[in-house]
Amino acid sequence: MSQFSKSPDSYNATNMMQKQLENAIVNELIISGNIPLSVVETTWFRNFMKVVHPKFAMPSRTKVINSY
């Protein structure tokens, strides 16, 4: 099992904070910041988000593409 798989104390997909963080990553980093979509799959970014907000469940690149 991956070290980044969803843990029991992570937000579920419908949680408001989960959605707000996902939207911020897409709108502010990827779109406004012109950062490649692949950032959500990098180890350094996943580690960074675990420090910033440990309960956040990082979406996959596919989920980001299909959600927005």
PDB file of N, H, CA, C and O in Angstrom:
ATOM      1  N   MET A   1       0.842  -1.187   0.000  1.00  0.00           N
ATOM      2  CA  MET A   1       0.000   0.000   0.000  1.00  0.00           C
ATOM      3  C   MET A   1       0.885   1.247   0.000  1.00  0.00           C
ATOM      4  O   MET A   1       1.892   1.296   0.707  1.00  0.00           O
ATOM      5  N   SER A   2       0.519   2.229  -0.773  1.00  0.00           N
ATOM      6  H   SER A   2      -0.298   2.190  -1.347  1.00  0.00           H
ATOM      7  CA  SER A   2       1.296   3.453  -0.888  1.00  0.00           C
ATOM      8  C   SER A   2       1.256   4.258   0.395  1.00  0.00           C
ATOM      9  O   SER A   2       0.269   4.228   1.131  1.00  0.00           O
ATOM     10  N   GLN A   3       2.340   4.980   0.657  1.00  0.00           N
ATOM     11  H   GLN A   3       3.141   5.005   0.059  1.00  0.00           H
ATOM     12  CA  GLN A   3       2.365   5.839   1.824  1.00  0.00           C
ATOM     13  C   GLN A   3       1.396   7.012   1.702  1.00  0.00           C
ATOM     14  O   GLN A   3       1.115   7.694   2.687  1.00  0.00           O
ATOM     15  N   PHE A   4       0.882   7.247   0.483  1.00  0.00           N
ATOM     16  H   PHE A   4       1.110   6.692  -0.317  1.00  0.00           H
ATOM     17  CA  PHE A   4      -0.021   8.357   0.260  1.00  0.00           C
ATOM     18  C   PHE A   4      -1.463   7.928   0.079  1.00  0.00           C
ATOM     19  O   PHE A   4      -2.301   8.742  -0.308  1.00  0.00           O
ATOM     20  N   SER A   5      -1.768   6.686   0.347  1.00  0.00           N
ATOM     21  H   SER A   5      -1.087   6.025   0.662  1.00  0.00           H
ATOM     22  CA  SER A   5      -3.154   6.274   0.210  1.00  0.00           C
ATOM     23  C   SER A   5      -3.975   6.934   1.313  1.00  0.00           C
ATOM     24  O   SER A   5      -3.445   7.345   2.345  1.00  0.00           O
ATOM     25  N   LYS A   6      -5.237   7.020   1.079  1.00  0.00           N
ATOM     26  H   LYS A   6      -5.667   6.685   0.241  1.00  0.00           H
ATOM     27  CA  LYS A   6      -6.148   7.696   2.001  1.00  0.00           C
ATOM     28  C   LYS A   6      -6.167   6.991   3.343  1.00  0.00           C
ATOM     29  O   LYS A   6      -6.461   5.798   3.424  1.00  0.00           O
ATOM     30  N   SER A   7      -5.857   7.721   4.378  1.00  0.00           N
ATOM     31  H   SER A   7      -5.618   8.690   4.312  1.00  0.00           H
ATOM     32  CA  SER A   7      -5.878   7.139   5.711  1.00  0.00           C
ATOM     33  C   SER A   7      -7.249   7.355   6.336  1.00  0.00           C
ATOM     34  O   SER A   7      -8.017   8.199   5.875  1.00  0.00           O
ATOM     35  N   PRO A   8      -7.558   6.601   7.379  1.00  0.00           N
ATOM     36  CA  PRO A   8      -8.882   6.721   8.002  1.00  0.00           C
ATOM     37  C   PRO A   8      -9.179   8.120   8.537  1.00  0.00           C
ATOM     38  O   PRO A   8     -10.345   8.496   8.660  1.00  0.00           O
ATOM     39  N   ASP A   9      -8.151   8.888   8.854  1.00  0.00           N
ATOM     40  H   ASP A   9      -7.204   8.583   8.754  1.00  0.00           H
ATOM     41  CA  ASP A   9      -8.381  10.227   9.376  1.00  0.00           C
ATOM     42  C   ASP A   9      -8.343  11.303   8.292  1.00  0.00           C
ATOM     43  O   ASP A   9      -8.292  12.491   8.607  1.00  0.00           O
ATOM     44  N   SER A  10      -8.366  10.905   7.025  1.00  0.00           N
ATOM     45  H   SER A  10      -8.407   9.940   6.768  1.00  0.00           H
ATOM     46  CA  SER A  10      -8.420  11.849   5.913  1.00  0.00           C
ATOM     47  C   SER A  10      -9.859  12.261   5.641  1.00  0.00           C
ATOM     48  O   SER A  10     -10.806  11.555   5.988  1.00  0.00           O
ATOM     49  N   TYR A  11      -9.994  13.421   5.013  1.00  0.00           N
ATOM     50  H   TYR A  11      -9.225  13.995   4.731  1.00  0.00           H
ATOM     51  CA  TYR A  11     -11.325  13.872   4.606  1.00  0.00           C
ATOM     52  C   TYR A  11     -11.892  12.952   3.536  1.00  0.00           C
ATOM     53  O   TYR A  11     -11.147  12.354   2.759  1.00  0.00           O
ATOM     54  N   ASN A  12     -13.215  12.842   3.501  1.00  0.00           N
ATOM     55  H   ASN A  12     -13.820  13.328   4.132  1.00  0.00           H
ATOM     56  CA  ASN A  12     -13.824  12.116   2.386  1.00  0.00           C
ATOM     57  C   ASN A  12     -14.029  13.095   1.236  1.00  0.00           C
ATOM     58  O   ASN A  12     -13.861  14.302   1.411  1.00  0.00           O
ATOM     59  N   ALA A  13     -14.382  12.594   0.086  1.00  0.00           N
ATOM     60  H   ALA A  13     -14.518  11.613  -0.056  1.00  0.00           H
ATOM     61  CA  ALA A  13     -14.457  13.406  -1.136  1.00  0.00           C
ATOM     62  C   ALA A  13     -15.501  14.505  -1.074  1.00  0.00           C
ATOM     63  O   ALA A  13     -15.396  15.484  -1.813  1.00  0.00           O
ATOM     64  N   THR A  14     -16.505  14.376  -0.215  1.00  0.00           N
ATOM     65  H   THR A  14     -16.590  13.581   0.385  1.00  0.00           H
ATOM     66  CA  THR A  14     -17.566  15.381  -0.152  1.00  0.00           C
ATOM     67  C   THR A  14     -17.356  16.427   0.941  1.00  0.00           C
ATOM     68  O   THR A  14     -18.162  17.347   1.073  1.00  0.00           O
ATOM     69  N   ASN A  15     -16.297  16.300   1.718  1.00  0.00           N
ATOM     70  H   ASN A  15     -15.642  15.553   1.611  1.00  0.00           H
ATOM     71  CA  ASN A  15     -16.018  17.241   2.795  1.00  0.00           C
ATOM     72  C   ASN A  15     -15.727  18.626   2.215  1.00  0.00           C
ATOM     73  O   ASN A  15     -15.017  18.744   1.216  1.00  0.00           O
ATOM     74  N   MET A  16     -16.273  19.673   2.840  1.00  0.00           N
ATOM     75  H   MET A  16     -16.850  19.577   3.651  1.00  0.00           H
ATOM     76  CA  MET A  16     -16.124  21.030   2.337  1.00  0.00           C
ATOM     77  C   MET A  16     -14.651  21.461   2.278  1.00  0.00           C
ATOM     78  O   MET A  16     -14.226  22.063   1.292  1.00  0.00           O
ATOM     79  N   MET A  17     -13.878  21.160   3.313  1.00  0.00           N
ATOM     80  H   MET A  17     -14.224  20.671   4.113  1.00  0.00           H
ATOM     81  CA  MET A  17     -12.468  21.540   3.317  1.00  0.00           C
ATOM     82  C   MET A  17     -11.702  20.801   2.225  1.00  0.00           C
ATOM     83  O   MET A  17     -10.828  21.382   1.583  1.00  0.00           O
ATOM     84  N   GLN A  18     -12.019  19.534   2.010  1.00  0.00           N
ATOM     85  H   GLN A  18     -12.730  19.062   2.532  1.00  0.00           H
ATOM     86  CA  GLN A  18     -11.394  18.758   0.943  1.00  0.00           C
ATOM     87  C   GLN A  18     -11.640  19.434  -0.400  1.00  0.00           C
ATOM     88  O   GLN A  18     -10.718  19.610  -1.197  1.00  0.00           O
ATOM     89  N   LYS A  19     -12.891  19.809  -0.639  1.00  0.00           N
ATOM     90  H   LYS A  19     -13.639  19.666   0.008  1.00  0.00           H
ATOM     91  CA  LYS A  19     -13.248  20.449  -1.905  1.00  0.00           C
ATOM     92  C   LYS A  19     -12.566  21.809  -2.054  1.00  0.00           C
ATOM     93  O   LYS A  19     -12.102  22.150  -3.142  1.00  0.00           O
ATOM     94  N   GLN A  20     -12.501  22.589  -0.972  1.00  0.00           N
ATOM     95  H   GLN A  20     -12.878  22.313  -0.089  1.00  0.00           H
ATOM     96  CA  GLN A  20     -11.865  23.906  -1.037  1.00  0.00           C
ATOM     97  C   GLN A  20     -10.377  23.786  -1.355  1.00  0.00           C
ATOM     98  O   GLN A  20      -9.849  24.557  -2.156  1.00  0.00           O
ATOM     99  N   LEU A  21      -9.707  22.829  -0.737  1.00  0.00           N
ATOM    100  H   LEU A  21     -10.137  22.203  -0.086  1.00  0.00           H
ATOM    101  CA  LEU A  21      -8.284  22.634  -1.000  1.00  0.00           C
ATOM    102  C   LEU A  21      -8.053  22.152  -2.434  1.00  0.00           C
ATOM    103  O   LEU A  21      -7.129  22.617  -3.102  1.00  0.00           O
ATOM    104  N   GLU A  22      -8.883  21.228  -2.907  1.00  0.00           N
ATOM    105  H   GLU A  22      -9.634  20.851  -2.365  1.00  0.00           H
ATOM    106  CA  GLU A  22      -8.764  20.767  -4.292  1.00  0.00           C
ATOM    107  C   GLU A  22      -8.968  21.932  -5.258  1.00  0.00           C
ATOM    108  O   GLU A  22      -8.208  22.085  -6.214  1.00  0.00           O
ATOM    109  N   ASN A  23      -9.983  22.747  -5.015  1.00  0.00           N
ATOM    110  H   ASN A  23     -10.601  22.622  -4.238  1.00  0.00           H
ATOM    111  CA  ASN A  23     -10.252  23.896  -5.886  1.00  0.00           C
ATOM    112  C   ASN A  23      -9.092  24.889  -5.861  1.00  0.00           C
ATOM    113  O   ASN A  23      -8.731  25.440  -6.901  1.00  0.00           O
ATOM    114  N   ALA A  24      -8.505  25.124  -4.692  1.00  0.00           N
ATOM    115  H   ALA A  24      -8.798  24.677  -3.847  1.00  0.00           H
ATOM    116  CA  ALA A  24      -7.372  26.048  -4.591  1.00  0.00           C
ATOM    117  C   ALA A  24      -6.175  25.518  -5.364  1.00  0.00           C
ATOM    118  O   ALA A  24      -5.491  26.280  -6.048  1.00  0.00           O
ATOM    119  N   ILE A  25      -5.916  24.226  -5.263  1.00  0.00           N
ATOM    120  H   ILE A  25      -6.471  23.607  -4.708  1.00  0.00           H
ATOM    121  CA  ILE A  25      -4.795  23.642  -6.007  1.00  0.00           C
ATOM    122  C   ILE A  25      -5.011  23.823  -7.500  1.00  0.00           C
ATOM    123  O   ILE A  25      -4.096  24.224  -8.220  1.00  0.00           O
ATOM    124  N   VAL A  26      -6.209  23.532  -7.962  1.00  0.00           N
ATOM    125  H   VAL A  26      -6.952  23.207  -7.377  1.00  0.00           H
ATOM    126  CA  VAL A  26      -6.486  23.644  -9.404  1.00  0.00           C
ATOM    127  C   VAL A  26      -6.498  25.107  -9.840  1.00  0.00           C
ATOM    128  O   VAL A  26      -5.800  25.476 -10.784  1.00  0.00           O
ATOM    129  N   ASN A  27      -7.276  25.934  -9.169  1.00  0.00           N
ATOM    130  H   ASN A  27      -7.843  25.634  -8.402  1.00  0.00           H
ATOM    131  CA  ASN A  27      -7.462  27.315  -9.619  1.00  0.00           C
ATOM    132  C   ASN A  27      -6.259  28.211  -9.375  1.00  0.00           C
ATOM    133  O   ASN A  27      -5.895  29.001 -10.246  1.00  0.00           O
ATOM    134  N   GLU A  28      -5.638  28.104  -8.210  1.00  0.00           N
ATOM    135  H   GLU A  28      -5.934  27.462  -7.503  1.00  0.00           H
ATOM    136  CA  GLU A  28      -4.544  29.004  -7.876  1.00  0.00           C
ATOM    137  C   GLU A  28      -3.179  28.503  -8.335  1.00  0.00           C
ATOM    138  O   GLU A  28      -2.387  29.281  -8.868  1.00  0.00           O
ATOM    139  N   LEU A  29      -2.894  27.234  -8.141  1.00  0.00           N
ATOM    140  H   LEU A  29      -3.537  26.602  -7.709  1.00  0.00           H
ATOM    141  CA  LEU A  29      -1.581  26.708  -8.528  1.00  0.00           C
ATOM    142  C   LEU A  29      -1.512  26.338 -10.003  1.00  0.00           C
ATOM    143  O   LEU A  29      -0.643  26.809 -10.737  1.00  0.00           O
ATOM    144  N   ILE A  30      -2.436  25.495 -10.420  1.00  0.00           N
ATOM    145  H   ILE A  30      -3.143  25.113  -9.824  1.00  0.00           H
ATOM    146  CA  ILE A  30      -2.350  24.935 -11.767  1.00  0.00           C
ATOM    147  C   ILE A  30      -2.778  25.956 -12.824  1.00  0.00           C
ATOM    148  O   ILE A  30      -2.079  26.140 -13.820  1.00  0.00           O
ATOM    149  N   ILE A  31      -3.903  26.612 -12.622  1.00  0.00           N
ATOM    150  H   ILE A  31      -4.472  26.462 -11.813  1.00  0.00           H
ATOM    151  CA  ILE A  31      -4.396  27.550 -13.635  1.00  0.00           C
ATOM    152  C   ILE A  31      -3.701  28.908 -13.507  1.00  0.00           C
ATOM    153  O   ILE A  31      -3.030  29.347 -14.441  1.00  0.00           O
ATOM    154  N   SER A  32      -3.856  29.583 -12.348  1.00  0.00           N
ATOM    155  H   SER A  32      -4.401  29.226 -11.589  1.00  0.00           H
ATOM    156  CA  SER A  32      -3.290  30.925 -12.187  1.00  0.00           C
ATOM    157  C   SER A  32      -1.772  30.906 -12.100  1.00  0.00           C
ATOM    158  O   SER A  32      -1.103  31.786 -12.642  1.00  0.00           O
ATOM    159  N   GLY A  33      -1.229  29.902 -11.418  1.00  0.00           N
ATOM    160  H   GLY A  33      -1.773  29.187 -10.978  1.00  0.00           H
ATOM    161  CA  GLY A  33       0.213  29.823 -11.250  1.00  0.00           C
ATOM    162  C   GLY A  33       0.942  29.169 -12.399  1.00  0.00           C
ATOM    163  O   GLY A  33       2.172  29.141 -12.431  1.00  0.00           O
ATOM    164  N   ASN A  34       0.183  28.641 -13.347  1.00  0.00           N
ATOM    165  H   ASN A  34      -0.817  28.664 -13.321  1.00  0.00           H
ATOM    166  CA  ASN A  34       0.753  27.995 -14.527  1.00  0.00           C
ATOM    167  C   ASN A  34       1.714  26.858 -14.153  1.00  0.00           C
ATOM    168  O   ASN A  34       2.762  26.678 -14.774  1.00  0.00           O
ATOM    169  N   ILE A  35       1.331  26.107 -13.133  1.00  0.00           N
ATOM    170  H   ILE A  35       0.480  26.253 -12.628  1.00  0.00           H
ATOM    171  CA  ILE A  35       2.111  24.948 -12.700  1.00  0.00           C
ATOM    172  C   ILE A  35       1.507  23.717 -13.366  1.00  0.00           C
ATOM    173  O   ILE A  35       0.284  23.600 -13.434  1.00  0.00           O
ATOM    174  N   PRO A  36       2.330  22.801 -13.856  1.00  0.00           N
ATOM    175  CA  PRO A  36       1.793  21.626 -14.556  1.00  0.00           C
ATOM    176  C   PRO A  36       0.888  20.771 -13.667  1.00  0.00           C
ATOM    177  O   PRO A  36       1.112  20.636 -12.464  1.00  0.00           O
ATOM    178  N   LEU A  37      -0.116  20.214 -14.283  1.00  0.00           N
ATOM    179  H   LEU A  37      -0.299  20.325 -15.260  1.00  0.00           H
ATOM    180  CA  LEU A  37      -1.065  19.346 -13.600  1.00  0.00           C
ATOM    181  C   LEU A  37      -0.376  18.179 -12.904  1.00  0.00           C
ATOM    182  O   LEU A  37      -0.869  17.678 -11.893  1.00  0.00           O
ATOM    183  N   SER A  38       0.727  17.757 -13.424  1.00  0.00           N
ATOM    184  H   SER A  38       1.128  18.164 -14.245  1.00  0.00           H
ATOM    185  CA  SER A  38       1.448  16.616 -12.856  1.00  0.00           C
ATOM    186  C   SER A  38       1.969  16.884 -11.447  1.00  0.00           C
ATOM    187  O   SER A  38       2.434  15.959 -10.781  1.00  0.00           O
ATOM    188  N   VAL A  39       1.899  18.127 -10.982  1.00  0.00           N
ATOM    189  H   VAL A  39       1.521  18.878 -11.523  1.00  0.00           H
ATOM    190  CA  VAL A  39       2.374  18.450  -9.633  1.00  0.00           C
ATOM    191  C   VAL A  39       1.641  17.617  -8.572  1.00  0.00           C
ATOM    192  O   VAL A  39       2.222  17.288  -7.538  1.00  0.00           O
ATOM    193  N   VAL A  40       0.386  17.280  -8.817  1.00  0.00           N
ATOM    194  H   VAL A  40      -0.086  17.547  -9.657  1.00  0.00           H
ATOM    195  CA  VAL A  40      -0.375  16.529  -7.814  1.00  0.00           C
ATOM    196  C   VAL A  40       0.149  15.104  -7.633  1.00  0.00           C
ATOM    197  O   VAL A  40      -0.219  14.428  -6.672  1.00  0.00           O
ATOM    198  N   GLU A  41       0.998  14.646  -8.543  1.00  0.00           N
ATOM    199  H   GLU A  41       1.297  15.195  -9.324  1.00  0.00           H
ATOM    200  CA  GLU A  41       1.553  13.296  -8.443  1.00  0.00           C
ATOM    201  C   GLU A  41       2.977  13.269  -7.910  1.00  0.00           C
ATOM    202  O   GLU A  41       3.545  12.193  -7.721  1.00  0.00           O
ATOM    203  N   THR A  42       3.563  14.438  -7.666  1.00  0.00           N
ATOM    204  H   THR A  42       3.102  15.312  -7.819  1.00  0.00           H
ATOM    205  CA  THR A  42       4.946  14.460  -7.197  1.00  0.00           C
ATOM    206  C   THR A  42       5.023  14.188  -5.701  1.00  0.00           C
ATOM    207  O   THR A  42       4.152  14.594  -4.931  1.00  0.00           O
ATOM    208  N   THR A  43       6.071  13.500  -5.313  1.00  0.00           N
ATOM    209  H   THR A  43       6.779  13.171  -5.938  1.00  0.00           H
ATOM    210  CA  THR A  43       6.273  13.172  -3.896  1.00  0.00           C
ATOM    211  C   THR A  43       6.453  14.435  -3.068  1.00  0.00           C
ATOM    212  O   THR A  43       5.891  14.546  -1.978  1.00  0.00           O
ATOM    213  N   TRP A  44       7.229  15.385  -3.571  1.00  0.00           N
ATOM    214  H   TRP A  44       7.685  15.295  -4.456  1.00  0.00           H
ATOM    215  CA  TRP A  44       7.490  16.595  -2.793  1.00  0.00           C
ATOM    216  C   TRP A  44       6.213  17.383  -2.519  1.00  0.00           C
ATOM    217  O   TRP A  44       6.044  17.920  -1.424  1.00  0.00           O
ATOM    218  N   PHE A  45       5.305  17.461  -3.505  1.00  0.00           N
ATOM    219  H   PHE A  45       5.442  17.024  -4.395  1.00  0.00           H
ATOM    220  CA  PHE A  45       4.067  18.213  -3.296  1.00  0.00           C
ATOM    221  C   PHE A  45       3.133  17.478  -2.346  1.00  0.00           C
ATOM    222  O   PHE A  45       2.483  18.104  -1.509  1.00  0.00           O
ATOM    223  N   ARG A  46       3.060  16.175  -2.465  1.00  0.00           N
ATOM    224  H   ARG A  46       3.588  15.666  -3.145  1.00  0.00           H
ATOM    225  CA  ARG A  46       2.235  15.379  -1.552  1.00  0.00           C
ATOM    226  C   ARG A  46       2.746  15.509  -0.120  1.00  0.00           C
ATOM    227  O   ARG A  46       1.953  15.651   0.811  1.00  0.00           O
ATOM    228  N   ASN A  47       4.057  15.460   0.060  1.00  0.00           N
ATOM    229  H   ASN A  47       4.700  15.345  -0.697  1.00  0.00           H
ATOM    230  CA  ASN A  47       4.643  15.634   1.397  1.00  0.00           C
ATOM    231  C   ASN A  47       4.354  17.032   1.934  1.00  0.00           C
ATOM    232  O   ASN A  47       4.034  17.197   3.111  1.00  0.00           O
ATOM    233  N   PHE A  48       4.467  18.031   1.071  1.00  0.00           N
ATOM    234  H   PHE A  48       4.727  17.897   0.115  1.00  0.00           H
ATOM    235  CA  PHE A  48       4.173  19.406   1.454  1.00  0.00           C
ATOM    236  C   PHE A  48       2.727  19.543   1.936  1.00  0.00           C
ATOM    237  O   PHE A  48       2.480  20.142   2.983  1.00  0.00           O
ATOM    238  N   MET A  49       1.775  18.997   1.187  1.00  0.00           N
ATOM    239  H   MET A  49       1.976  18.510   0.337  1.00  0.00           H
ATOM    240  CA  MET A  49       0.369  19.095   1.562  1.00  0.00           C
ATOM    241  C   MET A  49       0.068  18.336   2.852  1.00  0.00           C
ATOM    242  O   MET A  49      -0.818  18.741   3.605  1.00  0.00           O
ATOM    243  N   LYS A  50       0.782  17.246   3.123  1.00  0.00           N
ATOM    244  H   LYS A  50       1.501  16.917   2.511  1.00  0.00           H
ATOM    245  CA  LYS A  50       0.588  16.521   4.391  1.00  0.00           C
ATOM    246  C   LYS A  50       1.015  17.385   5.569  1.00  0.00           C
ATOM    247  O   LYS A  50       0.422  17.300   6.645  1.00  0.00           O
ATOM    248  N   VAL A  51       2.036  18.215   5.379  1.00  0.00           N
ATOM    249  H   VAL A  51       2.517  18.284   4.505  1.00  0.00           H
ATOM    250  CA  VAL A  51       2.473  19.130   6.432  1.00  0.00           C
ATOM    251  C   VAL A  51       1.482  20.276   6.571  1.00  0.00           C
ATOM    252  O   VAL A  51       1.114  20.652   7.684  1.00  0.00           O
ATOM    253  N   VAL A  52       1.052  20.829   5.448  1.00  0.00           N
ATOM    254  H   VAL A  52       1.351  20.524   4.544  1.00  0.00           H
ATOM    255  CA  VAL A  52       0.124  21.960   5.447  1.00  0.00           C
ATOM    256  C   VAL A  52      -1.228  21.569   6.043  1.00  0.00           C
ATOM    257  O   VAL A  52      -1.780  22.282   6.882  1.00  0.00           O
ATOM    258  N   HIS A  53      -1.748  20.430   5.597  1.00  0.00           N
ATOM    259  H   HIS A  53      -1.299  19.852   4.916  1.00  0.00           H
ATOM    260  CA  HIS A  53      -3.072  19.998   6.057  1.00  0.00           C
ATOM    261  C   HIS A  53      -3.128  18.473   6.057  1.00  0.00           C
ATOM    262  O   HIS A  53      -3.489  17.860   5.053  1.00  0.00           O
ATOM    263  N   PRO A  54      -2.770  17.866   7.181  1.00  0.00           N
ATOM    264  CA  PRO A  54      -2.640  16.400   7.247  1.00  0.00           C
ATOM    265  C   PRO A  54      -3.899  15.604   6.868  1.00  0.00           C
ATOM    266  O   PRO A  54      -3.782  14.468   6.409  1.00  0.00           O
ATOM    267  N   LYS A  55      -5.081  16.168   7.048  1.00  0.00           N
ATOM    268  H   LYS A  55      -5.176  17.091   7.421  1.00  0.00           H
ATOM    269  CA  LYS A  55      -6.305  15.413   6.737  1.00  0.00           C
ATOM    270  C   LYS A  55      -6.689  15.476   5.258  1.00  0.00           C
ATOM    271  O   LYS A  55      -7.594  14.766   4.819  1.00  0.00           O
ATOM    272  N   PHE A  56      -6.009  16.318   4.499  1.00  0.00           N
ATOM    273  H   PHE A  56      -5.274  16.895   4.855  1.00  0.00           H
ATOM    274  CA  PHE A  56      -6.306  16.463   3.075  1.00  0.00           C
ATOM    275  C   PHE A  56      -5.878  15.212   2.329  1.00  0.00           C
ATOM    276  O   PHE A  56      -4.749  14.744   2.477  1.00  0.00           O
ATOM    277  N   ALA A  57      -6.794  14.669   1.519  1.00  0.00           N
ATOM    278  H   ALA A  57      -7.711  15.049   1.398  1.00  0.00           H
ATOM    279  CA  ALA A  57      -6.506  13.501   0.685  1.00  0.00           C
ATOM    280  C   ALA A  57      -6.196  14.002  -0.721  1.00  0.00           C
ATOM    281  O   ALA A  57      -7.095  14.423  -1.449  1.00  0.00           O
ATOM    282  N   MET A  58      -4.927  13.954  -1.096  1.00  0.00           N
ATOM    283  H   MET A  58      -4.197  13.612  -0.505  1.00  0.00           H
ATOM    284  CA  MET A  58      -4.505  14.473  -2.391  1.00  0.00           C
ATOM    285  C   MET A  58      -5.201  13.720  -3.526  1.00  0.00           C
ATOM    286  O   MET A  58      -5.123  12.493  -3.589  1.00  0.00           O
ATOM    287  N   PRO A  59      -5.879  14.440  -4.421  1.00  0.00           N
ATOM    288  CA  PRO A  59      -6.533  13.772  -5.550  1.00  0.00           C
ATOM    289  C   PRO A  59      -5.492  13.326  -6.573  1.00  0.00           C
ATOM    290  O   PRO A  59      -4.405  13.897  -6.662  1.00  0.00           O
ATOM    291  N   SER A  60      -5.836  12.318  -7.326  1.00  0.00           N
ATOM    292  H   SER A  60      -6.719  11.854  -7.254  1.00  0.00           H
ATOM    293  CA  SER A  60      -4.959  11.876  -8.410  1.00  0.00           C
ATOM    294  C   SER A  60      -5.071  12.847  -9.576  1.00  0.00           C
ATOM    295  O   SER A  60      -6.000  13.653  -9.641  1.00  0.00           O
ATOM    296  N   ARG A  61      -4.141  12.764 -10.468  1.00  0.00           N
ATOM    297  H   ARG A  61      -3.387  12.110 -10.415  1.00  0.00           H
ATOM    298  CA  ARG A  61      -4.160  13.589 -11.679  1.00  0.00           C
ATOM    299  C   ARG A  61      -5.438  13.322 -12.479  1.00  0.00           C
ATOM    300  O   ARG A  61      -6.061  14.250 -12.997  1.00  0.00           O
ATOM    301  N   THR A  62      -5.819  12.055 -12.573  1.00  0.00           N
ATOM    302  H   THR A  62      -5.314  11.302 -12.153  1.00  0.00           H
ATOM    303  CA  THR A  62      -7.032  11.680 -13.297  1.00  0.00           C
ATOM    304  C   THR A  62      -8.274  12.298 -12.675  1.00  0.00           C
ATOM    305  O   THR A  62      -9.152  12.783 -13.390  1.00  0.00           O
ATOM    306  N   LYS A  63      -8.356  12.287 -11.346  1.00  0.00           N
ATOM    307  H   LYS A  63      -7.644  11.893 -10.765  1.00  0.00           H
ATOM    308  CA  LYS A  63      -9.511  12.878 -10.674  1.00  0.00           C
ATOM    309  C   LYS A  63      -9.561  14.370 -10.934  1.00  0.00           C
ATOM    310  O   LYS A  63     -10.637  14.921 -11.171  1.00  0.00           O
ATOM    311  N   VAL A  64      -8.419  15.030 -10.895  1.00  0.00           N
ATOM    312  H   VAL A  64      -7.546  14.583 -10.703  1.00  0.00           H
ATOM    313  CA  VAL A  64      -8.388  16.469 -11.162  1.00  0.00           C
ATOM    314  C   VAL A  64      -8.871  16.752 -12.573  1.00  0.00           C
ATOM    315  O   VAL A  64      -9.679  17.656 -12.783  1.00  0.00           O
ATOM    316  N   ILE A  65      -8.391  15.997 -13.530  1.00  0.00           N
ATOM    317  H   ILE A  65      -7.734  15.262 -13.359  1.00  0.00           H
ATOM    318  CA  ILE A  65      -8.808  16.172 -14.931  1.00  0.00           C
ATOM    319  C   ILE A  65     -10.303  15.958 -15.085  1.00  0.00           C
ATOM    320  O   ILE A  65     -10.976  16.741 -15.755  1.00  0.00           O
ATOM    321  N   ASN A  66     -10.832  14.905 -14.471  1.00  0.00           N
ATOM    322  H   ASN A  66     -10.285  14.269 -13.926  1.00  0.00           H
ATOM    323  CA  ASN A  66     -12.248  14.564 -14.626  1.00  0.00           C
ATOM    324  C   ASN A  66     -13.178  15.465 -13.816  1.00  0.00           C
ATOM    325  O   ASN A  66     -14.368  15.550 -14.120  1.00  0.00           O
ATOM    326  N   SER A  67     -12.658  16.134 -12.799  1.00  0.00           N
ATOM    327  H   SER A  67     -11.692  16.065 -12.552  1.00  0.00           H
ATOM    328  CA  SER A  67     -13.488  16.956 -11.926  1.00  0.00           C
ATOM    329  C   SER A  67     -13.621  18.398 -12.403  1.00  0.00           C
ATOM    330  O   SER A  67     -14.553  19.102 -12.012  1.00  0.00           O
ATOM    331  N   TYR A  68     -12.695  18.835 -13.243  1.00  0.00           N
ATOM    332  H   TYR A  68     -11.938  18.264 -13.561  1.00  0.00           H
ATOM    333  CA  TYR A  68     -12.693  20.263 -13.587  1.00  0.00           C
ATOM    334  C   TYR A  68     -12.781  20.477 -15.055  1.00  0.00           C
ATOM    335  O   TYR A  68     -12.791  21.620 -15.513  1.00  0.00           O
TER     336      TYR A  68
END
